[in-house]
Amino acid sequence: MPDAAAEPARCSFCGKPATEVDKLVAGPGMYICNECVALSASIIDESLNRPAVPRVPVWESLTDEEMLSHIPRVAAHITQAETDLRSWVRELRRRGVTWARIGEALGITRQSAWERFSGEE
Protein backbone atom coordinates (compact mmCIF):
# COMPACT_ATOMS: atom_id res chain seq x y z
CA MET A 1 0.00 0.00 0.00
CA PRO A 2 1.48 3.41 -0.93
CA ASP A 3 2.35 5.92 1.75
CA ALA A 4 -0.71 8.24 1.78
CA ALA A 5 1.30 11.05 3.36
CA ALA A 6 3.78 11.05 0.45
CA GLU A 7 1.11 11.36 -2.24
CA PRO A 8 -0.40 14.78 -3.02
CA ALA A 9 -3.97 15.35 -1.86
CA ARG A 10 -6.46 14.98 -4.71
CA CYS A 11 -10.04 16.04 -5.25
CA SER A 12 -12.27 13.08 -4.35
CA PHE A 13 -14.59 13.96 -7.22
CA CYS A 14 -12.44 14.79 -10.27
CA GLY A 15 -9.14 13.31 -9.09
CA LYS A 16 -7.05 16.42 -9.79
CA PRO A 17 -4.11 16.93 -7.42
CA ALA A 18 -3.98 20.04 -5.23
CA THR A 19 -1.26 21.45 -7.50
CA GLU A 20 -3.70 21.63 -10.44
CA VAL A 21 -6.56 23.51 -8.74
CA ASP A 22 -6.88 26.87 -6.98
CA LYS A 23 -8.26 25.49 -3.72
CA LEU A 24 -8.73 22.05 -2.19
CA VAL A 25 -11.03 21.79 0.83
CA ALA A 26 -10.50 18.87 3.21
CA GLY A 27 -13.27 16.88 4.82
CA PRO A 28 -13.15 13.68 6.84
CA GLY A 29 -11.35 11.33 4.48
CA MET A 30 -12.02 13.30 1.34
CA TYR A 31 -11.33 16.52 -0.53
CA ILE A 32 -13.20 18.73 -2.98
CA CYS A 33 -11.66 21.30 -5.29
CA ASN A 34 -13.03 24.73 -6.16
CA GLU A 35 -13.85 23.51 -9.69
CA CYS A 36 -16.06 20.67 -8.42
CA VAL A 37 -17.73 23.01 -5.92
CA ALA A 38 -18.59 25.37 -8.80
CA LEU A 39 -19.86 22.50 -10.94
CA SER A 40 -21.97 21.19 -8.04
CA ALA A 41 -23.44 24.63 -7.44
CA SER A 42 -24.38 24.97 -11.11
CA ILE A 43 -26.02 21.52 -11.13
CA ILE A 44 -28.02 22.41 -8.02
CA ASP A 45 -29.02 25.79 -9.44
CA GLU A 46 -30.20 24.18 -12.69
CA SER A 47 -32.22 21.52 -10.91
CA LEU A 48 -34.02 23.72 -8.38
CA ASN A 49 -36.95 24.47 -10.68
CA ARG A 50 -37.11 21.09 -12.40
CA PRO A 51 -38.64 17.80 -11.28
CA ALA A 52 -36.13 15.26 -10.02
CA VAL A 53 -34.87 12.97 -12.78
CA PRO A 54 -33.17 9.70 -11.87
CA ARG A 55 -29.49 9.92 -12.82
CA VAL A 56 -27.72 7.15 -14.67
CA PRO A 57 -24.60 5.97 -12.79
CA VAL A 58 -21.47 7.57 -14.21
CA TRP A 59 -20.04 4.21 -15.20
CA GLU A 60 -22.77 3.72 -17.81
CA SER A 61 -20.89 6.15 -20.06
CA LEU A 62 -17.38 4.74 -19.36
CA THR A 63 -15.48 2.05 -21.21
CA ASP A 64 -13.91 -0.83 -19.31
CA GLU A 65 -10.48 0.80 -19.73
CA GLU A 66 -11.74 4.12 -18.34
CA MET A 67 -13.26 2.33 -15.36
CA LEU A 68 -10.05 0.37 -14.76
CA SER A 69 -8.01 3.58 -14.86
CA HIS A 70 -10.34 5.13 -12.28
CA ILE A 71 -9.98 2.30 -9.73
CA PRO A 72 -6.60 3.50 -8.33
CA ARG A 73 -8.15 6.92 -7.59
CA VAL A 74 -11.05 5.28 -5.75
CA ALA A 75 -8.59 3.16 -3.78
CA ALA A 76 -6.53 6.26 -2.94
CA HIS A 77 -9.62 7.84 -1.37
CA ILE A 78 -10.12 4.75 0.77
CA THR A 79 -6.48 4.92 1.87
CA GLN A 80 -6.83 8.62 2.71
CA ALA A 81 -10.07 8.02 4.64
CA GLU A 82 -8.42 5.22 6.62
CA THR A 83 -5.41 7.44 7.39
CA ASP A 84 -7.73 10.23 8.57
CA LEU A 85 -9.79 7.82 10.68
CA ARG A 86 -6.67 6.51 12.39
CA SER A 87 -5.62 10.09 13.16
CA TRP A 88 -9.00 10.86 14.70
CA VAL A 89 -8.89 7.70 16.83
CA ARG A 90 -5.33 8.48 17.98
CA GLU A 91 -6.44 11.96 19.06
CA LEU A 92 -9.48 10.58 20.89
CA ARG A 93 -7.28 8.09 22.73
CA ARG A 94 -4.79 10.87 23.55
CA ARG A 95 -7.74 12.70 25.13
CA GLY A 96 -8.56 9.63 27.19
CA VAL A 97 -11.69 8.55 25.31
CA THR A 98 -12.41 4.86 25.93
CA TRP A 99 -12.37 2.11 23.35
CA ALA A 100 -16.03 1.49 24.20
CA ARG A 101 -17.01 5.03 23.17
CA ILE A 102 -14.89 4.89 20.02
CA GLY A 103 -16.41 1.53 19.09
CA GLU A 104 -19.91 2.86 19.72
CA ALA A 105 -19.26 5.86 17.46
CA LEU A 106 -18.07 3.49 14.71
CA GLY A 107 -20.93 1.04 15.21
CA ILE A 108 -18.57 -1.73 16.31
CA THR A 109 -17.69 -3.34 19.63
CA ARG A 110 -15.06 -2.02 22.01
CA GLN A 111 -13.01 -5.13 21.26
CA SER A 112 -13.22 -4.60 17.50
CA ALA A 113 -12.16 -0.95 17.88
CA TRP A 114 -9.23 -1.97 20.06
CA GLU A 115 -8.14 -4.71 17.64
CA ARG A 116 -8.32 -2.38 14.67
CA PHE A 117 -6.63 0.70 16.17
CA SER A 118 -4.65 -0.25 19.31
CA GLY A 119 -1.40 -0.62 17.39
CA GLU A 120 -1.60 3.13 16.72
CA GLU A 121 -0.87 4.08 20.34
C-alpha positions as CSV (number, residue, x, y, z in Angstrom):
1,M,0.0,0.0,0.0
2,P,1.5,3.4,-0.9
3,D,2.3,5.9,1.7
4,A,-0.7,8.2,1.8
5,A,1.3,11.1,3.4
6,A,3.8,11.1,0.4
7,E,1.1,11.4,-2.2
8,P,-0.4,14.8,-3.0
9,A,-4.0,15.4,-1.9
10,R,-6.5,15.0,-4.7
11,C,-10.0,16.0,-5.3
12,S,-12.3,13.1,-4.3
13,F,-14.6,14.0,-7.2
14,C,-12.4,14.8,-10.3
15,G,-9.1,13.3,-9.1
16,K,-7.1,16.4,-9.8
17,P,-4.1,16.9,-7.4
18,A,-4.0,20.0,-5.2
19,T,-1.3,21.4,-7.5
20,E,-3.7,21.6,-10.4
21,V,-6.6,23.5,-8.7
22,D,-6.9,26.9,-7.0
23,K,-8.3,25.5,-3.7
24,L,-8.7,22.1,-2.2
25,V,-11.0,21.8,0.8
26,A,-10.5,18.9,3.2
27,G,-13.3,16.9,4.8
28,P,-13.1,13.7,6.8
29,G,-11.4,11.3,4.5
30,M,-12.0,13.3,1.3
31,Y,-11.3,16.5,-0.5
32,I,-13.2,18.7,-3.0
33,C,-11.7,21.3,-5.3
34,N,-13.0,24.7,-6.2
35,E,-13.9,23.5,-9.7
36,C,-16.1,20.7,-8.4
37,V,-17.7,23.0,-5.9
38,A,-18.6,25.4,-8.8
39,L,-19.9,22.5,-10.9
40,S,-22.0,21.2,-8.0
41,A,-23.4,24.6,-7.4
42,S,-24.4,25.0,-11.1
43,I,-26.0,21.5,-11.1
44,I,-28.0,22.4,-8.0
45,D,-29.0,25.8,-9.4
46,E,-30.2,24.2,-12.7
47,S,-32.2,21.5,-10.9
48,L,-34.0,23.7,-8.4
49,N,-36.9,24.5,-10.7
50,R,-37.1,21.1,-12.4
51,P,-38.6,17.8,-11.3
52,A,-36.1,15.3,-10.0
53,V,-34.9,13.0,-12.8
54,P,-33.2,9.7,-11.9
55,R,-29.5,9.9,-12.8
56,V,-27.7,7.1,-14.7
57,P,-24.6,6.0,-12.8
58,V,-21.5,7.6,-14.2
59,W,-20.0,4.2,-15.2
60,E,-22.8,3.7,-17.8
61,S,-20.9,6.2,-20.1
62,L,-17.4,4.7,-19.4
63,T,-15.5,2.0,-21.2
64,D,-13.9,-0.8,-19.3
65,E,-10.5,0.8,-19.7
66,E,-11.7,4.1,-18.3
67,M,-13.3,2.3,-15.4
68,L,-10.0,0.4,-14.8
69,S,-8.0,3.6,-14.9
70,H,-10.3,5.1,-12.3
71,I,-10.0,2.3,-9.7
72,P,-6.6,3.5,-8.3
73,R,-8.2,6.9,-7.6
74,V,-11.0,5.3,-5.8
75,A,-8.6,3.2,-3.8
76,A,-6.5,6.3,-2.9
77,H,-9.6,7.8,-1.4
78,I,-10.1,4.8,0.8
79,T,-6.5,4.9,1.9
80,Q,-6.8,8.6,2.7
81,A,-10.1,8.0,4.6
82,E,-8.4,5.2,6.6
83,T,-5.4,7.4,7.4
84,D,-7.7,10.2,8.6
85,L,-9.8,7.8,10.7
86,R,-6.7,6.5,12.4
87,S,-5.6,10.1,13.2
88,W,-9.0,10.9,14.7
89,V,-8.9,7.7,16.8
90,R,-5.3,8.5,18.0
91,E,-6.4,12.0,19.1
92,L,-9.5,10.6,20.9
93,R,-7.3,8.1,22.7
94,R,-4.8,10.9,23.5
95,R,-7.7,12.7,25.1
96,G,-8.6,9.6,27.2
97,V,-11.7,8.5,25.3
98,T,-12.4,4.9,25.9
99,W,-12.4,2.1,23.3
100,A,-16.0,1.5,24.2
101,R,-17.0,5.0,23.2
102,I,-14.9,4.9,20.0
103,G,-16.4,1.5,19.1
104,E,-19.9,2.9,19.7
105,A,-19.3,5.9,17.5
106,L,-18.1,3.5,14.7
107,G,-20.9,1.0,15.2
108,I,-18.6,-1.7,16.3
109,T,-17.7,-3.3,19.6
110,R,-15.1,-2.0,22.0
111,Q,-13.0,-5.1,21.3
112,S,-13.2,-4.6,17.5
113,A,-12.2,-1.0,17.9
114,W,-9.2,-2.0,20.1
115,E,-8.1,-4.7,17.6
116,R,-8.3,-2.4,14.7
117,F,-6.6,0.7,16.2
118,S,-4.7,-0.3,19.3
119,G,-1.4,-0.6,17.4
120,E,-1.6,3.1,16.7
121,E,-0.9,4.1,20.3
